[in-house]
Amino acid sequence: MRYFGSFRNEKFPSVSRLTYRINSFSNFDARKDNAPKSLSIGSYGYNIRLAFGKIKTSYGTGFAKGKNGSTLPSLQEEGERILSVHSSFVGGGKLIAYTQSGKFYSVSLTEPEEAFTYHSGIIDSSGAVTFINHYMDGADATFIYTSSSMYKFDASGLSRTGDSTGVKGCCMHYDRVFGVLPDENAVVFSKLLDPFEFAPEAGGGKIKLLGDGGKLLSTVSLGSAVYIFREHSVYRLSALVDPTDFSLKEVLHLSYPVRERSIASDGRNIYFVAGEEIYKINGTSVEKPYENFTPLIASAENAVGAYMLDRYFLSCKMRPFGAETVGLEGMDGKIVYNNALFSFGSHETDIVRGIGVEDFSAVPGEGAEGVLMALSGDYAFFAGALTGDGKFFGSAPERFWSSHPVNLGDSEALKKAKKLYLTTEYPLTIGAESENGASESSLYGGTEAGFSALKTPPGAELRLYMKATGDIYVSDAVVVVDEFVKYVPGG
C-alpha cells in the first residue's frame, strides 16, 4: 500500500527566513510567568526611559542647585550626613535638612549661600520626621513632627513648640493635623487651626483602632477622608469638619508589610509599596498599576516614595541581571541601601540604577533639577538633585535594555539571528543571544536605520538586547531570523 506525505505528520529539513518588525519599545513586562512572545517587550533594563515607543536617556543625578543656578553648600566640614530633605516655602524657598545626629539645617534655594544654617539648641534623635508646609497667620510656615517633639520653621527660624507624645506620620486635613500614636494604637487629631495642640480637653482628639492590622504607620489626607496606614492594613476615616463624627472602614488587608516611607499622594490617589508590590488607592478602588515592573525590585525594605512632576518616584533595591555593577555600585561607600530609582508617569517610565537615594522633596514648579534628594554613603554630606542630562555626577553610566528569551516561529525549530536593522540616534551595541551563545555588533547612530550582521549560535529561544555608554534614543527595529526545521518522522 502506498502512503502519501499529506497523510503523515512528517517534517522535512528546511531553512526559513523570518522577519520581525518592532514598531515600539515602550512595552515592558518583567514577569517571567507572563513572558510575552515578542522581542519588542522589555524584561530588564536600567538608566533608560520608556516613552512613546522609544528607548531614551533617563534621569541623571548631581549636586543640588538653587534657583539661581549656584550649587548648594555641603555639610562635609560639619561631618553631618543628611537623612531627610524638605523644600519649604519660607523665605521664598528654603531647603531643610535633617541629619543623622538629629540636627536641623536650612539653606536658601533662591539666594546664594556659602553654608547651611545650623539651628542650634535643637537635637532630635527620633530618626524619622514629618514635614508639612502651611500658610498660617498670613505667612508661610513648615511644621515638623517627630516621635518626641514638634517644631515650627518660619521667617524667624526653627523653634520647638512642645512634646509630640509620640505623634508621627502626620498630614493636614481640613485645618487639623492628623497623625498616629503607634504605642497606643490610636489616631490623633489637633485642635482646629492649632497644629500643635492634640489634647482632647483642649480641642484635639484620639481614636483607638482595633483589629490585627499591625503597627500604625502614617496618615494621608485624600478628598473628604483620612487614610490610615498600618503594617498590614489600610483604613478610611471619613471625617469632615467635626472629627468626632466619623466612620472608620478597613479598605485593604495585606499579607506583606507596608513600607512606611514609600507612601505618597498626588491628591487623587495614594501610592505605596507592600512587600515588593506597588499599590494605588483612591476613593473607589485598589489597584496594582505597575505589576509588570515590580519583579525588578529585589527589596523594598528601605523604600522611599514621593509624588512629583506628575510621577510616582520610588527608590529601592533593584535585582541584578548578572554579576555586573552599574553606576556607583562598584565604588566603596557610595551606596548603602537603595541602588535604584523608578519614575512612573502616565506616558513614560524611567528605570535608573546605580545611585543611592534615601529621601525626596521637590521645588514646586521646577523641572527635573527641582527634585531634591538625600543621597546615601559619602554623598550624604550633599543635597542631591535629579538632572536632565542622564549623567551621574558628570559621568555617563551604562544603559541597558533586554527582551525576554522568546521562542519564535516553529516551537520545535532552531533559530539564528541573522540581521538587524535599527534606528538609533547615538552609538549603540546591539546583541542577540540564544541558549548556546551570543553575537554583538556596534552601530554608529544617525537619522537613518543602521544595519548589523549577527552570528548568533542557533538555539530554541532568542533574546535581543542593547547597551550604550552615552545617550540613547532607539525608535524601531527589524530583526531577521533563520529558522532551521529538523527532520521529524511521521507517525
Summary of the structure (lengths in Angstrom):
residues: 491
radius of gyration: 27.0
end to end distance: 15.9
largest distance: 105.2
contacts: 1635
relative contact order: 0.16
helix: 7%
strand: 51%
